């Protein structure tokens, strides 16, 4: 039977959606936007929330999304501090830096500005949002779009025109600007009948259309494949650095044949479910809009400082997202095993195997991320006779050269013999003078990139952008799918057997040095982030995997 065409106002009234916006209010919201290309998420949430699976799980698209890092991309205090640091380092390039950095963190306001012949602004939008009320309605509208982060009407308007091409990277997504308001297309993975098209057009001024390209990895690659152009001391571009390229890593793995980005980061329900609470119909392959990743630490900061950062998600929603993220890290990133443990006279010898089960390098994306092995050997009396990779309360790793001295870095190891040697999987950048740096616009190349490779990765023939760098390139045990590290540890006199070996793979989304280097920059954004970080650093390490073994 054909769906009866009725206005969204009537539907909302009949179903008792208290507080939902009327069609007229939504139309006014469009008029208040700079060019009418986008609506903020509050115009979408009313209809795309209050959704539950048959088991009672809350799968509300709007509520799940607003607790994600996607929704909070413009509120991320570490991003604020990082952009400020780059502007201080390169004041002559401030306009370009803000435009580039807002492309994917504030995509709606930046797109509007670019379409009008201007450039994106970071700090003006942050200031306008903090002020709440502004005498300039256009500035206020831009700020509202900016602070809504990677919102509904960004992703669902992206076309597939340049998917997979280099031009699509660095925020080079394509959105049609030629269609007038009321005829603009909003894509989703399902066909929409004429009746529901009219309802959504009435509610949001968009015409829904089937677009299965939203389920392709190339969709995510538009903003999650980023190249930076380092600058020399004269402000001249001196190269290109693959800042974060998980899509290219995925392309060079076996996962490109079996799993998309969305299949892991937007896991599907195993049952049909409606995507809207208003005239919804059960749909197959319902994708949870949780965007689960690895940044539980930042989600915790957003929750703790929600008032100051203007976070819209409720505390319980962020708590649920943090729990999902930690569970995801434990189940879907890496595994650890202890092999061939033995006592050889006054030494204990064992291998630790780490398997990467992610569809890209682990860790991946922003280069502040690192994973490492924390290994302890305890004798029968409970005495720790060896320990490597312990974490301090300030977030530093004991024995890590880079945490102790920013000009150094911990090498990749094939074999570890002493407590001051730590196996850390990380990227390390250097500037044009070969000095270690955490400045994105100073980094010209990686001198170390031993992040764990995904299955199917051809280490010997990988493209330069994702190639292994440093000693790991010559390590025959560092291969597609993981790494093997030999531990050959001297034991003290009088140790008691059996010995217990504990291996833990830990992860930080912001390594200590990446925070510490911000202390040299006296600015509101850097001071604020460091106050957050210092208070939470002891909880910055996440347990990914662990294993134990006994040896006589």
C-alpha positions in Angstrom: 0.0 0.0 0.0 1.4 3.4 -0.9 2.4 5.6 2.0 -0.1 8.4 2.7 1.7 11.7 2.2 1.3 13.9 5.2 3.3 16.7 6.6 6.1 16.1 9.2 4.3 18.6 11.5 1.3 16.3 11.6 3.5 13.2 12.2 5.4 14.9 15.0 2.2 16.1 16.6 0.5 12.7 16.4 3.4 10.8 17.8 4.0 13.2 20.6 7.6 14.2 19.9 7.8 16.9 22.5 10.3 19.6 21.6 10.8 18.6 18.0 11.2 21.4 15.5 8.4 22.1 13.0 8.9 22.3 9.3 8.7 26.1 9.4 11.4 26.2 12.1 13.6 23.9 10.0 13.1 26.1 7.0 14.1 29.2 9.0 17.1 27.3 10.2 18.1 26.8 6.5 17.6 30.5 5.8 19.9 31.4 8.7 22.7 29.3 7.4 25.2 31.2 5.2 24.3 29.5 1.9 21.8 26.8 2.8 24.1 23.9 1.9 23.9 22.4 5.4 21.7 22.0 8.5 23.1 21.4 12.0 22.5 18.0 13.6 19.8 19.2 15.9 17.5 19.4 12.9 18.1 15.7 12.2 18.2 14.1 15.7 14.5 14.3 16.5 13.5 11.9 13.7 16.7 9.7 13.7 16.8 8.9 17.4 14.7 6.9 19.9 15.7 3.7 18.0 16.2 0.3 19.7 17.2 -3.2 18.6 15.0 -6.2 19.6 17.4 -6.8 22.5 16.8 -3.2 23.8 20.2 -1.8 22.6 19.9 1.9 21.9 20.9 2.3 18.3 19.7 5.9 17.9 21.6 7.4 15.0 21.6 10.9 16.4 22.4 10.1 20.0 25.2 7.6 19.1 26.7 10.1 16.7 26.8 13.0 19.0 28.9 11.1 21.5 31.5 10.3 18.9 34.8 12.0 18.0 33.2 12.8 14.6 30.6 15.0 16.3 33.2 16.6 18.6 35.9 17.2 16.0 35.6 20.9 16.4 35.5 20.7 20.2 38.7 18.6 20.6 41.0 20.6 22.9 44.1 18.8 21.7 43.3 19.9 18.1 42.8 23.5 19.4 46.2 23.3 21.0 47.8 21.7 18.0 46.5 24.3 15.5 47.6 27.1 17.8 51.1 25.6 18.0 51.3 25.5 14.2 50.2 29.1 13.9 52.8 30.2 16.5 55.5 28.3 14.6 54.4 29.6 11.2 52.6 33.0 11.7 53.0 33.9 8.0 50.9 30.8 7.1 48.1 31.3 9.6 45.3 31.8 7.0 46.3 28.6 5.1 46.8 26.6 8.4 43.3 27.5 9.7 41.7 26.8 6.3 43.5 23.5 6.0 42.8 22.3 9.5 39.1 23.3 9.4 38.5 21.4 6.2 37.8 18.2 8.1 37.4 19.4 11.7 34.9 22.1 10.8 33.8 20.9 7.4 30.4 22.7 7.1 31.6 26.2 7.9 34.8 25.8 5.9 32.8 24.5 2.9 30.4 27.4 3.1 33.4 29.8 3.3 35.1 28.2 0.3 32.0 28.1 -1.8 31.7 31.9 -1.2 35.3 32.5 -2.3 36.7 32.7 1.3 38.7 30.4 3.6 37.9 28.5 6.7 38.6 30.0 10.2 39.3 28.1 13.3 39.8 30.6 16.1 37.1 33.1 14.9 34.6 30.3 15.0 35.7 29.1 18.4 35.5 32.7 19.8 32.0 33.2 18.3 30.8 29.9 19.7 32.2 30.8 23.1 30.5 34.2 23.1 27.2 32.5 22.4 25.5 35.7 21.0 27.1 37.7 18.3 26.2 41.0 16.6 27.1 39.4 13.3 24.4 36.8 12.3 26.7 35.4 9.6 29.5 34.8 12.1 27.1 33.2 14.4 25.7 30.9 11.7 29.3 29.9 10.6 30.2 29.2 14.3 27.1 27.0 14.7 28.1 25.0 11.6 31.7 24.9 12.7 31.0 23.5 16.1 28.7 20.8 14.8 31.8 19.0 13.6 31.5 16.2 11.0 27.7 16.4 11.0 24.9 14.6 9.2 24.4 16.8 6.2 28.2 16.7 5.4 28.7 13.0 5.0 25.2 12.3 3.5 25.7 14.9 0.8 29.1 13.6 -0.4 29.1 12.3 -3.9 31.3 9.5 -5.3 32.6 11.5 -8.2 36.3 11.4 -7.2 36.4 8.5 -4.8 39.8 6.8 -4.6 41.6 9.6 -6.4 44.3 11.6 -4.8 42.2 14.7 -5.3 39.6 13.3 -2.9 42.1 13.2 0.0 42.8 16.1 2.4 39.1 16.8 2.6 38.6 16.9 -1.2 35.1 15.5 -1.0 32.6 16.6 -3.6 29.2 18.2 -2.7 26.9 19.5 -5.3 26.4 23.3 -5.0 24.3 23.7 -8.1 21.0 22.4 -6.8 18.7 24.9 -5.0 17.3 24.6 -1.5 14.6 22.0 -1.4 16.1 20.0 -4.3 19.5 19.2 -2.7 20.2 15.4 -2.5 20.9 13.6 0.7 22.2 10.1 0.2 21.6 6.9 2.2 22.2 3.2 1.4 18.4 2.5 0.9 15.8 3.3 -1.6 13.2 5.7 -0.3 9.6 5.7 -1.6 7.9 8.9 -2.9 5.9 9.3 0.3 8.9 9.3 2.6 10.8 11.5 0.2 8.1 14.1 0.6 8.1 13.8 4.4 11.9 14.3 4.6 11.8 17.2 2.1 9.2 18.8 4.3 11.2 18.3 7.4 14.7 19.1 6.3 14.6 20.6 2.8 16.5 17.7 1.4 15.5 15.0 -1.1 16.6 11.5 0.1 18.2 9.3 -2.6 19.8 5.9 -2.6 23.6 6.1 -2.5 25.4 2.9 -1.6 28.7 4.7 -2.1 28.4 5.8 1.6 29.3 2.3 2.5 32.6 2.4 0.6 36.0 2.9 2.3 36.7 5.7 -0.2 34.1 7.7 1.6 36.1 7.7 4.8 39.3 8.3 2.9 38.3 11.8 1.9 39.1 13.1 5.4 41.2 10.2 6.9 43.9 10.4 4.2 45.9 13.5 5.0 49.1 14.9 3.6 50.9 17.9 5.1 53.3 20.3 3.4 56.2 21.1 5.7 57.6 24.6 5.7 61.2 25.8 6.1 62.2 28.7 8.2 61.4 31.1 5.3 57.8 29.7 5.1 58.4 27.9 1.8 56.9 24.5 1.2 59.7 21.9 1.1 57.9 18.6 0.6 54.9 16.5 1.5 54.5 14.2 4.5 51.8 11.4 4.8 50.5 12.7 8.1 47.9 10.0 8.4 47.0 7.5 5.8 45.0 4.5 7.2 43.1 4.2 3.9 46.4 3.6 2.0 47.4 1.1 4.7 44.1 -0.7 4.2 44.5 -0.7 0.4 47.8 -2.5 0.9 46.3 -5.1 3.2 44.3 -8.2 2.6 41.3 -6.5 4.3 40.6 -4.5 1.1 39.0 -7.7 -0.1 37.0 -8.6 3.0 36.2 -5.6 5.1 35.5 -1.9 4.6 36.2 0.9 7.1 32.5 1.1 7.9 32.3 -2.7 8.7 34.6 -2.2 11.7 33.9 1.4 12.7 30.1 1.5 12.0 29.2 -2.2 12.8 25.9 -3.4 11.4 23.0 -4.8 13.4 22.3 -8.4 12.8 18.7 -7.7 12.3 16.5 -5.3 10.3 15.8 -2.0 12.0 14.2 1.4 11.1 16.5 4.3 10.6 13.9 6.8 11.7 11.4 6.9 14.5 8.9 8.8 12.2 7.3 6.5 9.7 10.3 4.2 9.8 10.4 0.8 8.2 12.8 -2.0 9.0 15.9 -1.8 6.9 18.7 -4.4 6.4 22.3 -3.7 7.2 21.6 -1.0 9.8 24.9 0.7 10.5 25.4 1.9 14.1 26.6 5.5 14.0 29.1 5.0 16.8 32.2 5.6 14.7 34.2 3.5 17.2 38.0 4.1 17.1 40.8 4.4 19.5 40.4 7.7 21.3 38.8 6.8 24.6 41.2 9.1 26.3 39.9 12.2 24.5 36.3 11.1 24.9 37.0 11.1 28.7 38.4 14.6 28.5 35.3 15.8 26.5 33.0 14.3 29.1 34.9 15.7 32.1 35.1 19.2 30.7 31.8 19.1 28.7 30.6 22.5 30.0 33.8 24.4 29.0 34.0 22.7 25.6 30.3 22.9 24.8 29.7 19.2 24.4 26.2 18.3 23.4 26.2 14.6 24.2 24.9 13.6 27.6 27.4 12.2 30.2 25.8 8.7 29.9 26.1 8.8 26.2 29.8 9.6 26.4 30.3 6.9 29.1 28.7 4.4 26.7 30.9 5.5 23.9 34.0 5.2 26.1 33.0 1.7 27.1 32.4 0.7 23.5 35.8 2.2 22.5 37.7 0.3 25.1 35.9 -2.9 24.2 36.7 -2.3 20.6 40.4 -1.8 21.3 40.5 -5.0 23.3 38.7 -7.1 20.8 39.6 -5.8 17.3 43.2 -4.5 17.3 45.9 -6.9 18.4 46.7 -10.1 20.2 49.7 -11.1 22.3 51.3 -14.5 23.0 54.4 -15.7 24.9 56.4 -18.4 23.1 59.4 -20.6 23.7 60.0 -19.5 27.3 63.0 -21.2 29.0 65.6 -20.6 31.6 69.1 -20.7 30.2 71.5 -20.8 33.2 71.4 -17.3 34.6 69.0 -15.9 32.0 65.4 -16.3 31.0 64.7 -16.3 27.3 61.3 -16.0 25.6 59.6 -14.6 22.5 56.6 -12.3 22.5 54.4 -12.5 19.4 52.1 -9.6 18.6 49.4 -10.0 15.9 47.8 -7.0 14.3 44.1 -7.8 13.6 43.2 -4.3 12.5 42.6 -3.5 8.8 45.5 -1.0 8.8 48.6 -0.4 10.8 48.3 -0.4 14.5 48.4 2.2 15.8 47.3 4.3 12.9 46.2 7.8 11.9 47.5 10.8 13.8 51.2 10.4 14.6 50.8 11.1 18.3 49.6 7.5 18.8 51.8 4.8 20.1 51.6 1.2 21.4 54.3 -0.6 23.4 55.1 -3.8 25.3 55.1 -3.7 29.1 56.8 -6.9 30.2 57.5 -8.1 33.7 59.3 -11.3 35.0 58.4 -12.2 38.6 60.0 -15.0 40.6 58.3 -17.4 43.0 58.8 -15.0 45.9 56.8 -12.3 44.2 60.0 -10.3 43.4 60.1 -8.5 40.0 63.4 -9.5 38.5 62.9 -7.7 35.2 60.5 -5.0 33.9 60.4 -3.1 30.6 57.9 -0.5 29.5 56.2 0.5 32.8 54.2 3.7 32.6 54.6 6.7 34.9 51.8 8.7 36.4 52.6 11.5 34.0 52.0 9.3 31.0 55.7 8.8 30.2 57.1 5.3 29.5 60.0 4.3 31.8 63.1 3.8 29.7 61.8 5.6 26.6 64.4 7.9 25.3 61.9 10.2 23.6 59.9 10.8 26.8 63.1 11.6 28.6 64.7 13.8 25.9 62.7 15.2 23.0 65.7 15.1 20.7 66.0 11.3 21.0 63.8 8.4 20.3 63.6 4.7 21.2 64.8 2.5 18.4 63.1 -0.6 17.1 64.3 -3.8 18.8 64.7 -7.4 17.5 66.0 -8.4 20.9 65.6 -6.8 24.4 68.1 -7.5 27.1 67.9 -4.6 29.6 65.2 -2.7 31.5 65.9 0.5 29.6 65.0 -1.0 26.3 61.3 -0.8 25.4 59.6 -2.0 22.2 57.4 0.9 21.1 55.4 0.9 17.9 55.2 4.5 16.7 56.1 7.0 13.9 58.9 9.5 14.6 59.2 12.6 12.4 62.3 14.7 11.8 62.5 18.3 10.5 64.6 19.6 7.6 67.7 19.5 9.8 67.2 15.9 10.9 66.0 16.8 14.4 63.1 15.0 16.0 59.9 17.0 16.0 56.2 16.8 16.8 55.4 19.8 14.7 53.3 18.7 11.7 54.5 21.5 9.5 58.1 20.9 10.5 58.1 17.2 9.9 59.6 16.3 6.5 60.0 12.5 6.9 59.8 9.6 9.2 63.0 8.1 10.6 61.0 5.5 12.5 57.7 3.8 11.5 57.5 0.4 13.0 53.8 0.4 13.6 52.4 -3.1 13.3 51.6 -4.0 9.8 48.2 -5.5 8.8 47.8 -8.9 7.3 48.6 -9.0 3.6 50.9 -6.1 3.7 53.9 -6.4 1.3 56.7 -5.0 3.4 59.3 -5.1 0.7 57.2 -3.4 -2.0 54.9 -1.1 -0.1 54.4 2.4 -1.5 56.6 5.1 0.1 53.7 6.7 1.9 53.1 3.6 4.0 56.6 2.0 4.0 58.3 0.7 7.1 61.0 3.2 8.2 64.0 2.6 10.4 65.4 -0.7 11.9 62.1 -2.5 11.5 62.6 -2.6 7.7 65.5 -5.0 8.3 63.9 -7.1 11.0 62.9 -10.4 9.5 60.4 -11.0 12.4 58.6 -7.8 11.7 56.2 -8.9 9.0 52.7 -8.6 7.6 50.3 -9.3 10.5 52.7 -8.6 13.4 56.0 -8.8 15.1 58.1 -11.2 17.2 60.4 -9.8 19.9 63.0 -11.9 21.7 63.6 -11.2 25.3 67.0 -12.4 26.7 67.1 -11.3 30.3 69.8 -11.8 33.0 68.5 -13.0 36.3 69.8 -12.0 39.8 71.5 -14.5 42.1 69.2 -16.6 44.2 66.0 -16.2 42.0 63.3 -18.6 42.9 61.4 -20.6 40.3 58.9 -20.9 38.7 59.1 -17.5 37.0 56.0 -15.8 35.8 56.2 -13.7 32.6 53.5 -11.1 32.0 53.3 -9.2 28.7 50.9 -6.4 28.1 50.4 -4.4 24.9 49.5 -0.8 25.9 48.3 2.1 23.8 48.1 5.9 24.1 46.3 8.2 21.6 48.5 11.0 22.8 52.1 10.1 23.7 53.7 12.0 26.4 56.2 13.9 24.2 53.3 15.2 22.0 51.8 16.8 25.0 55.0 17.9 26.6 56.2 19.8 23.6 53.2 22.1 23.8 54.6 23.6 27.1 56.8 25.9 25.1 53.8 27.7 23.7 52.1 30.2 25.9 48.6 30.4 24.6 45.1 29.8 26.0 44.6 26.7 23.9 47.9 25.0 24.9 47.5 25.9 28.6 44.0 24.6 28.7 44.8 21.3 27.0 47.9 20.7 29.2 45.8 21.3 32.4 43.4 18.6 31.1 46.2 16.3 30.1 48.2 16.6 33.3 45.1 15.8 35.4 44.3 12.7 33.4 47.7 11.4 32.2 47.8 8.5 34.7 44.8 7.1 32.9 46.1 7.7 29.4 47.3 4.2 28.7 44.8 1.6 27.4 45.3 -2.1 27.7 45.0 -3.7 24.3 46.0 -7.3 24.9 47.9 -9.4 27.5 49.4 -12.9 28.0 51.1 -14.8 30.8 53.3 -17.8 31.1 55.3 -19.8 33.7 58.7 -21.2 33.2 60.7 -23.6 35.5 
